[in-house]
Amino acid sequence: MSTPKKDDDVTVVHLMRHGEVENPDGVLYGRLAGYHLSELGRRMADRVGEHLASRDITYVVASPLERAQETAEPIAKAHGLDIASDERLIEAENVFQGKTFGIGDGALRRPANWRHVVNPFKPSWGEPYIEQVIRMTGALNAAKDAARGHEAVLVSHQLPIWVVRSYVEKRRLWHDPRKRQCTLASLTTFTYRGDRIVSVGYSEPARDLVPAHLLAGAKPVKGKSRAFGA
């Protein structure tokens, strides 16, 4: 009789959205530098760090943007790890970056913006969905290889996380942004057996800290765009 061996071909990769950002002017900050976690955002990051403290995490990597790096800090510290940086985890490119573009602010009534919103299936206002899938899939696979047989945490941004999850779950990539299941500081978890994804899970360890209008499925509130915390 052979001796059972550790099932080391199972790897778990948690794709985490960063915490709340200090953004009093309500700017769609996109890839702009200088946007850091708010005090509440740091509490969210700490909460997830505590939630994952007992897990077998051997690799932590984040988007190069400050809000993602700061979100990764408590997790890396709890496991005695350095934070790697991966450009593929960065926020989606958006032509409205640096502007306000929220519910009820009149952005869609401005003729200068119309040419950017003619094709929601691509989308015409930013980085094509399929390009996000390609880079995010590359980042997931790299983390899976780095943490093979263990667990990894990748900190990224709402749209890239939702698009790659939609691709893995064989849903269309174009969607209603209000219906993304990707709340601040949430975890979208991919379990691999070997090199194949066998399941996708979702959890919100810091749900009680998230403002109600930013929870997945919440109704939009005038003057409070969901896009700000992307």
C-alpha positions as CSV (number, residue, x, y, z in Angstrom):
1,M,0.0,0.0,0.0
2,S,1.3,3.4,-0.9
3,T,1.6,6.2,1.7
4,P,-0.8,9.1,1.0
5,K,1.0,12.2,0.1
6,K,0.2,15.9,0.7
7,D,-2.1,17.2,-2.0
8,D,0.4,19.8,-3.2
9,D,-1.2,20.4,-6.6
10,V,-4.0,22.5,-5.1
11,T,-3.2,26.3,-5.1
12,V,-5.5,29.1,-3.9
13,V,-5.2,32.6,-5.3
14,H,-7.2,35.4,-3.6
15,L,-7.8,38.4,-5.9
16,M,-8.5,41.3,-3.5
17,R,-10.0,44.7,-4.2
18,H,-8.3,47.5,-2.3
19,G,-9.9,49.4,0.5
20,E,-11.6,52.8,0.5
21,V,-9.6,55.7,-0.8
22,E,-9.3,59.3,0.4
23,N,-11.0,61.2,-2.4
24,P,-13.0,64.2,-1.0
25,D,-13.5,65.7,-4.5
26,G,-15.1,62.6,-6.0
27,V,-12.6,62.3,-8.8
28,L,-12.5,59.2,-11.0
29,Y,-8.8,58.7,-10.2
30,G,-8.1,55.7,-12.4
31,R,-4.3,55.2,-12.7
32,L,-3.4,58.6,-11.2
33,A,-0.7,58.6,-8.5
34,G,-1.2,60.1,-5.1
35,Y,-4.5,58.5,-4.1
36,H,-4.0,56.7,-0.7
37,L,-6.3,54.7,1.5
38,S,-8.5,56.6,3.8
39,E,-8.6,55.8,7.6
40,L,-11.6,53.6,6.9
41,G,-9.7,52.0,4.0
42,R,-6.8,51.1,6.3
43,R,-9.3,49.5,8.8
44,M,-10.6,47.4,5.9
45,A,-7.1,46.3,5.0
46,D,-6.4,45.4,8.6
47,R,-9.6,43.4,8.8
48,V,-8.7,41.3,5.8
49,G,-5.2,40.9,7.1
50,E,-6.7,39.5,10.3
51,H,-9.1,37.3,8.3
52,L,-6.2,35.8,6.3
53,A,-3.7,35.5,9.1
54,S,-4.1,31.8,9.6
55,R,-4.0,30.9,5.9
56,D,-1.1,29.3,4.2
57,I,-0.1,32.5,2.3
58,T,3.4,32.4,0.7
59,Y,3.1,35.2,-1.9
60,V,1.6,38.7,-1.8
61,V,1.6,40.9,-4.9
62,A,-0.2,44.2,-5.7
63,S,-0.9,46.7,-8.4
64,P,1.7,49.4,-8.3
65,L,-0.9,52.1,-7.4
66,E,-0.6,53.4,-3.8
67,R,-4.1,52.2,-2.7
68,A,-3.3,48.6,-3.7
69,Q,0.2,48.6,-2.1
70,E,-1.2,50.0,1.1
71,T,-4.0,47.4,1.2
72,A,-1.5,44.6,0.8
73,E,0.7,45.7,3.8
74,P,-1.2,44.1,6.7
75,I,-1.5,40.8,4.8
76,A,2.2,40.7,3.9
77,K,3.2,41.7,7.5
78,A,1.1,39.0,9.1
79,H,3.0,36.4,7.0
80,G,6.5,37.9,7.1
81,L,6.5,38.5,3.4
82,D,7.6,41.3,1.1
83,I,5.0,42.8,-1.3
84,A,5.7,42.1,-5.0
85,S,4.4,44.5,-7.6
86,D,2.8,43.5,-10.9
87,E,1.8,46.1,-13.5
88,R,-0.8,43.6,-14.9
89,L,-2.9,44.2,-11.8
90,I,-3.3,47.9,-12.4
91,E,-6.6,49.7,-12.8
92,A,-8.3,49.8,-16.2
93,E,-7.4,52.7,-18.4
94,N,-10.2,55.2,-18.6
95,V,-10.6,58.5,-20.7
96,F,-12.5,60.1,-17.8
97,Q,-9.6,59.7,-15.5
98,G,-9.1,62.9,-13.4
99,K,-12.7,64.0,-13.9
100,T,-15.9,63.6,-11.9
101,F,-18.2,61.1,-13.6
102,G,-20.9,60.1,-11.2
103,I,-24.6,59.5,-10.9
104,G,-26.5,62.7,-11.4
105,D,-23.5,64.9,-12.2
106,G,-24.6,65.5,-15.9
107,A,-21.6,63.9,-17.5
108,L,-23.6,62.0,-20.1
109,R,-25.4,65.2,-21.1
110,R,-22.1,66.8,-22.2
111,P,-21.7,66.5,-26.0
112,A,-17.9,66.3,-25.6
113,N,-18.3,63.0,-23.8
114,W,-20.7,61.3,-26.2
115,R,-18.0,59.9,-28.5
116,H,-16.5,58.0,-25.6
117,V,-19.7,56.1,-24.7
118,V,-20.9,54.9,-28.1
119,N,-19.9,51.3,-27.6
120,P,-20.4,49.8,-24.1
121,F,-19.5,46.4,-25.4
122,K,-15.8,47.2,-26.0
123,P,-15.9,49.6,-23.9
124,S,-15.2,52.7,-26.0
125,W,-14.3,54.9,-23.0
126,G,-11.3,52.8,-21.9
127,E,-9.2,49.7,-22.0
128,P,-10.9,46.9,-23.9
129,Y,-12.3,44.2,-21.7
130,I,-10.4,41.4,-23.5
131,E,-7.1,43.2,-22.9
132,Q,-7.9,43.3,-19.2
133,V,-8.6,39.6,-19.2
134,I,-5.3,38.8,-20.9
135,R,-3.2,40.8,-18.4
136,M,-5.2,39.7,-15.3
137,T,-5.0,36.0,-16.4
138,G,-1.3,36.4,-16.8
139,A,-1.0,37.8,-13.2
140,L,-3.2,35.1,-11.8
141,N,-1.1,32.4,-13.5
142,A,2.2,33.9,-12.3
143,A,0.9,34.0,-8.7
144,K,-0.3,30.5,-8.9
145,D,3.1,29.4,-10.0
146,A,4.9,31.4,-7.3
147,A,2.6,30.0,-4.5
148,R,2.1,26.5,-6.0
149,G,0.7,24.2,-3.3
150,H,0.0,27.2,-1.0
151,E,-2.0,30.4,-1.2
152,A,-1.4,33.8,-2.8
153,V,-3.0,37.2,-2.4
154,L,-3.2,39.7,-5.3
155,V,-4.5,43.2,-4.7
156,S,-6.1,44.9,-7.7
157,H,-9.1,47.0,-8.7
158,Q,-12.8,46.5,-9.2
159,L,-13.2,46.4,-13.0
160,P,-10.2,44.1,-13.8
161,I,-11.2,41.7,-11.0
162,W,-14.8,41.5,-12.2
163,V,-13.9,41.1,-15.9
164,V,-11.5,38.3,-15.3
165,R,-14.0,36.5,-13.0
166,S,-16.7,36.9,-15.7
167,Y,-14.3,35.4,-18.2
168,V,-13.5,32.4,-16.0
169,E,-17.2,31.9,-15.2
170,K,-18.0,32.1,-18.9
171,R,-20.2,35.2,-18.7
172,R,-20.2,38.0,-21.2
173,L,-17.6,40.7,-20.5
174,W,-19.8,43.7,-21.0
175,H,-22.1,44.4,-18.0
176,D,-24.0,46.8,-15.8
177,P,-21.3,48.3,-13.5
178,R,-23.9,48.6,-10.7
179,K,-24.2,44.8,-10.6
180,R,-20.5,43.9,-10.1
181,Q,-20.0,41.6,-7.1
182,C,-16.7,43.2,-6.1
183,T,-17.1,45.3,-2.9
184,L,-14.2,47.3,-1.4
185,A,-11.7,44.9,0.3
186,S,-13.5,41.9,-1.0
187,L,-11.9,38.6,-1.9
188,T,-12.5,36.8,-5.2
189,T,-10.9,33.4,-4.7
190,F,-9.7,31.1,-7.5
191,T,-8.8,27.5,-6.5
192,Y,-6.5,25.7,-8.9
193,R,-5.8,22.0,-9.2
194,G,-2.6,21.8,-11.1
195,D,-2.9,24.6,-13.7
196,R,-6.7,24.5,-14.0
197,I,-9.2,26.6,-12.1
198,V,-11.7,24.3,-10.5
199,S,-13.7,26.8,-8.4
200,V,-14.3,30.5,-7.8
201,G,-15.5,31.9,-4.5
202,Y,-16.4,35.3,-3.2
203,S,-16.3,36.8,0.3
204,E,-16.5,40.2,2.1
205,P,-14.4,40.0,5.3
206,A,-14.8,43.8,5.9
207,R,-18.5,44.1,4.8
208,D,-19.6,45.8,8.0
209,L,-17.1,48.6,7.3
210,V,-18.2,49.3,3.7
211,P,-20.6,52.3,3.2
212,A,-24.0,51.0,2.2
213,H,-24.1,52.7,-1.2
214,L,-20.9,50.9,-2.2
215,L,-22.0,47.3,-1.4
216,A,-22.5,44.9,-4.3
217,G,-26.0,45.4,-5.8
218,A,-26.7,48.7,-3.9
219,K,-28.8,51.3,-5.6
220,P,-26.8,54.3,-6.9
221,V,-27.0,57.4,-4.9
222,K,-27.0,60.8,-6.5
223,G,-23.6,62.5,-6.0
224,K,-22.0,59.3,-4.8
225,S,-20.5,57.5,-7.8
226,R,-19.5,53.8,-7.3
227,A,-16.7,54.4,-9.8
228,F,-14.6,56.5,-7.5
229,G,-13.5,53.5,-5.4
230,A,-12.5,51.4,-8.4
